[in-house]
Amino acid sequence: MSVPCSHQNLIRTVTPSARGCEECLKTGSWWVHLRICRSCGHVGCCDQSPGKHATKHFELTEHPIIEGYDPPEGWGWCYLDATFIELDHPTPQLGPIPRFVS
């Protein structure tokens, strides 16, 4: 049985910050999957990616909820409660996002 998320009231409608992981695009690195912060719209890479930028964003900002973002997958993850969340309204992409690892 999963733990309910007590932070769903912090989920916002956001605009993606980039068409890929912000930090990886700046450094020329690659990612496996993308996550979008549902507090501010920061797009970062997942923990299977070398940069782990979505988690680093959480550690820096304490924004608790990310969404699976490539393509929008309809699920979220709360870092604070360590639980998955079903999202009613996935964040639309700004346009095509390059895939680096399939």
N, CA and C of each residue as an Amber inpcrd file, in Angstrom:
protein
   306
   0.8410000  -1.1820000   0.0000000   0.0000000   0.0000000   0.0000000
   0.8820000   1.2390000   0.0000000   0.6100000   2.1740000  -0.8800000
   1.4440000   3.3680000  -0.9710000   0.9980000   4.4200000   0.0390000
   1.9360000   5.2600000   0.3980000   1.6820000   6.3620000   1.3090000
   1.0070000   7.4790000   0.5180000  -0.0670000   8.0760000   1.0330000
  -0.6620000   9.1980000   0.3060000   0.2500000  10.4200000   0.3390000
   0.1820000  11.2020000  -0.7120000   0.9920000  12.4160000  -0.7890000
   0.2690000  13.5520000  -0.0840000   0.9670000  14.1870000   0.8360000
   0.3760000  15.3080000   1.5740000   0.7550000  16.6550000   0.9630000
   1.3610000  16.6210000  -0.2350000   1.8300000  17.8590000  -0.8660000
   1.1330000  18.1710000  -2.1910000   0.0540000  17.4670000  -2.4850000
  -0.6200000  17.6740000  -3.7680000  -1.1730000  19.0920000  -3.9270000
  -1.4070000  19.7650000  -2.8170000  -1.8790000  21.1510000  -2.8910000
  -0.8080000  22.0870000  -3.4500000   0.4320000  21.6060000  -3.5560000
   1.5290000  22.4140000  -4.0940000   1.6960000  22.2450000  -5.6050000
   0.9220000  21.3490000  -6.2210000   1.0080000  21.1310000  -7.6680000
   0.4620000  22.3590000  -8.3900000   1.2460000  22.8730000  -9.3180000
   0.8600000  24.0450000 -10.0980000   0.8200000  23.6900000 -11.5810000
   0.0720000  24.4550000 -12.3460000   0.1540000  24.3980000 -13.8020000
   1.3880000  25.2090000 -14.1600000   2.3130000  24.5960000 -14.8670000
   3.6060000  25.2380000 -15.1350000   3.8980000  25.2750000 -16.6250000
   4.8260000  26.1450000 -16.9890000   5.3530000  26.2080000 -18.3450000
   6.7480000  25.5970000 -18.3120000   7.0350000  24.6260000 -19.1870000
   8.3650000  24.0050000 -19.1970000   9.4620000  25.0380000 -19.4220000
  10.5460000  24.8900000 -18.6890000  11.6690000  25.8310000 -18.7710000
  12.5420000  25.6010000 -20.0000000  12.4490000  24.4110000 -20.6080000
  13.3120000  24.0810000 -21.7480000  12.7290000  22.8950000 -22.5030000
  13.2650000  22.6380000 -23.6970000  12.8660000  21.4730000 -24.4970000
  13.8700000  20.3520000 -24.2930000  14.1490000  20.0570000 -23.0550000
  15.1010000  19.0400000 -22.6440000  15.6070000  19.4300000 -21.2710000
  16.5000000  18.6380000 -20.7110000  17.0680000  18.9640000 -19.4050000
  17.8550000  20.2690000 -19.5090000  17.4590000  21.2500000 -18.7180000
  18.1180000  22.5710000 -18.7790000  19.6320000  22.4740000 -18.6520000
  20.0750000  21.7870000 -17.6190000  21.5130000  21.7160000 -17.3500000
  22.2530000  20.9030000 -18.4080000  21.6720000  19.7750000 -18.8480000
  22.3190000  18.9560000 -19.8780000  22.4290000  19.7170000 -21.1960000
  21.3960000  20.4820000 -21.5470000  21.4620000  21.2790000 -22.7720000
  22.5910000  22.3080000 -22.7030000  22.8210000  22.8950000 -21.5300000
  23.8840000  23.8960000 -21.3610000  25.2730000  23.2770000 -21.4360000
  25.4110000  22.0340000 -20.9300000  26.7350000  21.4130000 -20.8780000
  27.0050000  20.4440000 -22.0190000  25.9830000  20.1440000 -22.8270000
  26.1560000  19.1860000 -23.9160000  26.0730000  17.7420000 -23.4460000
  25.5470000  17.5070000 -22.2610000  25.4150000  16.1550000 -21.7290000
  24.1580000  15.4920000 -22.2830000  23.8590000  14.2840000 -21.8480000
  22.7160000  13.5240000 -22.3270000  21.8660000  13.0740000 -21.1510000
  20.6340000  12.6570000 -21.4580000  19.7260000  12.1750000 -20.4250000
  19.0140000  10.9280000 -20.8960000  18.4100000  10.2300000 -19.9350000
  17.6140000   9.0360000 -20.2320000  16.1380000   9.4180000 -20.3100000
  15.6180000  10.0330000 -19.2500000  14.2270000  10.4930000 -19.2040000
  14.1920000  11.8860000 -18.5920000  13.1030000  12.6080000 -18.8660000
  12.9560000  13.9630000 -18.3300000  11.8840000  14.0110000 -17.2580000
  12.0640000  14.9350000 -16.3240000  11.0990000  15.2190000 -15.2690000
  10.8770000  16.7250000 -15.2440000   9.6420000  17.1400000 -14.9680000
   9.3480000  18.5680000 -14.8650000   8.8490000  18.8590000 -13.4530000
   9.3570000  19.9230000 -12.8750000   8.9560000  20.3560000 -11.5420000
   7.5700000  20.9680000 -11.6220000   6.6430000  20.4640000 -10.8340000
   5.2830000  20.9810000 -10.8690000   5.0890000  22.1790000  -9.9390000
   6.1990000  22.7230000  -9.4150000   6.1360000  23.9920000  -8.6900000
   6.5490000  25.1500000  -9.5820000   7.6090000  24.9350000 -10.4080000
   8.1600000  26.0590000 -11.1680000   8.3660000  25.7880000 -12.6570000
   8.2870000  24.5290000 -13.1090000   8.4580000  24.2190000 -14.5240000
   9.8710000  23.8460000 -14.9370000  10.8100000  23.7720000 -13.9830000
  12.1850000  23.3580000 -14.3160000  12.1500000  21.9610000 -14.9350000
  12.8210000  21.8010000 -16.0760000  12.9370000  20.4940000 -16.7150000
  14.3280000  19.9560000 -16.4100000  14.3650000  18.7920000 -15.7800000
  15.6280000  18.1430000 -15.4210000  15.5930000  16.6830000 -15.8170000
  16.7420000  16.0340000 -15.7360000  16.8450000  14.6240000 -16.1130000
  16.6590000  13.7150000 -14.8920000  16.2750000  12.4740000 -15.1760000
  15.9640000  11.4910000 -14.1360000  17.2340000  10.9680000 -13.4580000
  17.0490000  10.1660000 -12.4280000  18.1810000   9.6280000 -11.6760000
  18.9460000   8.5390000 -12.4210000  18.4290000   8.0380000 -13.5460000
  19.1920000   7.1020000 -14.3690000  20.1170000   7.8470000 -15.3240000
  19.9750000   9.1490000 -15.3960000  20.8350000   9.9920000 -16.2290000
  22.0710000  10.3850000 -15.4290000  23.1890000  10.6490000 -16.1010000
  24.4070000  11.0020000 -15.3680000  24.2550000  12.2340000 -14.4690000
  23.4970000  13.2380000 -14.9240000  23.4040000  14.4810000 -14.1610000
  22.4300000  14.4670000 -13.0030000  21.4010000  13.6130000 -13.0720000
  20.3730000  13.5510000 -12.0200000  19.8560000  14.9420000 -11.6580000
  19.6130000  15.7610000 -12.6800000  19.2960000  17.1760000 -12.4450000
  17.9250000  17.4270000 -11.8300000  16.9490000  16.5510000 -12.0340000
  15.6470000  16.7490000 -11.3930000  15.7820000  16.6250000  -9.8780000
  16.4990000  15.6150000  -9.4210000  16.7100000  15.4420000  -7.9770000
  17.5600000  16.5720000  -7.4210000  18.5630000  16.9970000  -8.1570000
  19.3850000  18.1260000  -7.6930000  18.5490000  19.3960000  -7.5630000
  17.5990000  19.5820000  -8.4940000  16.7000000  20.7340000  -8.4120000
  15.8640000  20.6540000  -7.1280000  15.3420000  19.4740000  -6.8240000
  14.5790000  19.2930000  -5.5810000  15.4490000  19.6080000  -4.3650000
  16.6750000  19.0930000  -4.3490000  17.5680000  19.3260000  -3.2030000
  17.8840000  20.8060000  -3.0150000  17.9640000  21.5370000  -4.1050000
  18.2570000  22.9690000  -4.0460000  17.0300000  23.7980000  -3.6520000
  15.8600000  23.4380000  -4.1790000  14.6640000  24.2760000  -4.0230000
  13.6440000  23.7420000  -3.0210000  13.6910000  22.4370000  -2.7630000
  12.6810000  21.7430000  -1.9540000  11.2990000  21.7440000  -2.6050000
  11.2380000  21.9360000  -3.9270000   9.9750000  21.7740000  -4.6540000
   9.6830000  20.2740000  -4.6840000   8.5900000  19.8190000  -4.0790000
   8.4440000  18.3920000  -3.8010000   7.9850000  17.4910000  -4.9420000
   7.3040000  18.0070000  -5.9630000   6.6450000  17.1110000  -6.9200000
   7.1620000  17.3130000  -8.3380000   7.5400000  16.1830000  -8.9540000
   7.9410000  16.1740000 -10.3530000   6.9290000  15.3450000 -11.1400000
   6.9630000  15.5310000 -12.4470000   6.0960000  14.7910000 -13.3640000
   6.9620000  14.1080000 -14.4100000   6.6180000  12.8670000 -14.7730000
   7.2660000  12.2130000 -15.9070000   6.9440000  13.0050000 -17.1610000
   7.9720000  13.3820000 -17.9460000   7.7620000  14.4170000 -18.9570000
   8.1700000  14.0790000 -20.3860000   8.5140000  12.8580000 -20.7240000
   8.9230000  12.6370000 -22.1190000   8.4200000  11.3260000 -22.7060000
   7.2650000  11.2800000 -23.2680000   6.2380000  12.3210000 -23.3540000
   5.5320000  12.4650000 -22.0120000   4.6810000  13.4710000 -21.8560000
   3.9470000  13.5810000 -20.5940000   3.2610000  12.2480000 -20.2870000
   3.5110000  11.7310000 -19.0880000   3.0970000  10.3680000 -18.7620000
   1.9250000  10.2650000 -17.8020000   1.4820000  11.3780000 -17.2190000
   0.3190000  11.3300000 -16.3410000   0.5990000  10.9190000 -14.9050000
   1.8710000  10.7500000 -14.5640000   2.2030000  10.4130000 -13.1790000
   3.1580000  11.4460000 -12.6150000   3.1270000  11.5450000 -11.3090000
   4.0540000  12.4160000 -10.6030000   4.7320000  11.6390000  -9.4830000
   5.7470000  12.2560000  -8.8990000   6.4770000  11.6720000  -7.7780000
   6.6880000  12.7590000  -6.7350000   6.3530000  12.4490000  -5.4970000
   6.5970000  13.3790000  -4.4010000   7.8730000  12.9380000  -3.6890000
   8.8970000  13.7740000  -3.7530000  10.1570000  13.4600000  -3.0850000
   9.9790000  13.3750000  -1.5720000   9.1770000  14.2520000  -0.9980000
   9.0400000  14.3060000   0.4620000   8.3080000  13.0990000   1.0260000
   7.2620000  12.6390000   0.3360000   6.5110000  11.4790000   0.8110000
   6.9670000  10.1800000   0.1530000   7.8870000  10.2740000  -0.8070000
   8.4070000   9.1060000  -1.5320000   7.2710000   8.2330000  -2.0700000
   6.3810000   8.8820000  -2.8310000   5.2380000   8.1600000  -3.3780000
   4.8510000   8.7010000  -4.7500000   4.2540000   7.8230000  -5.5570000
   3.7450000   8.2190000  -6.8680000   2.3840000   8.8860000  -6.7240000
   2.0670000   9.7680000  -7.6730000   0.8100000  10.5070000  -7.7020000
   0.2530000  10.4080000  -9.1130000  -1.0380000  10.1780000  -9.2350000
  -1.6820000  10.2370000 -10.5450000  -2.0660000  11.6920000 -10.8070000
  -1.6600000  12.2160000 -11.9560000  -1.9160000  13.6180000 -12.2940000
  -3.0880000  13.7280000 -13.2600000  -4.0070000  14.6340000 -12.9640000
  -5.1750000  14.8420000 -13.8200000  -4.8230000  15.5460000 -15.1240000
  -3.8800000  16.4840000 -15.0590000  -3.5460000  17.3070000 -16.2180000
  -2.0380000  17.2960000 -16.4630000  -1.5440000  16.3790000 -17.3090000
  -0.1110000  16.3870000 -17.6270000   0.2990000  17.6890000 -18.3080000
   1.5160000  18.0920000 -18.0960000   2.0520000  19.3140000 -18.6930000
   2.3860000  19.0660000 -20.1600000   1.8140000  19.8370000 -21.0820000
   2.1480000  19.6500000 -22.4980000   3.5780000  20.1030000 -22.8040000
   4.1930000  19.4220000 -23.7540000   5.5450000  19.7900000 -24.1710000
   5.4960000  21.0320000 -25.0450000   6.6040000  21.7790000 -25.0610000
   6.7140000  22.9840000 -25.8830000   6.9010000  22.6520000 -27.3530000
   7.3200000  21.4590000 -27.6360000   7.5950000  21.0190000 -29.0010000
   8.4060000  19.7450000 -28.9370000   8.9000000  19.2650000 -30.0650000
   9.6660000  18.0130000 -30.0610000  10.8750000  18.1140000 -29.1300000
  11.0870000  17.0170000 -28.3920000  12.2280000  16.9400000 -27.4760000
  13.1520000  15.8380000 -27.9790000  14.4330000  16.1600000 -28.1370000
  15.3630000  15.1270000 -28.6240000  15.5140000  13.9910000 -27.6220000
  15.6760000  12.7840000 -28.1420000  15.9370000  11.6100000 -27.3070000
  17.4260000  11.3090000 -27.3770000  18.0380000  11.0880000 -26.2340000
  19.4610000  10.7800000 -26.2310000  19.7240000   9.3130000 -25.9460000
  18.9100000   8.6820000 -25.1330000  19.0370000   7.2580000 -24.8410000
  17.6470000   6.6680000 -24.9460000  17.5030000   5.5550000 -25.6620000
  16.1660000   4.9760000 -25.7590000  16.0480000   3.7160000 -24.9380000
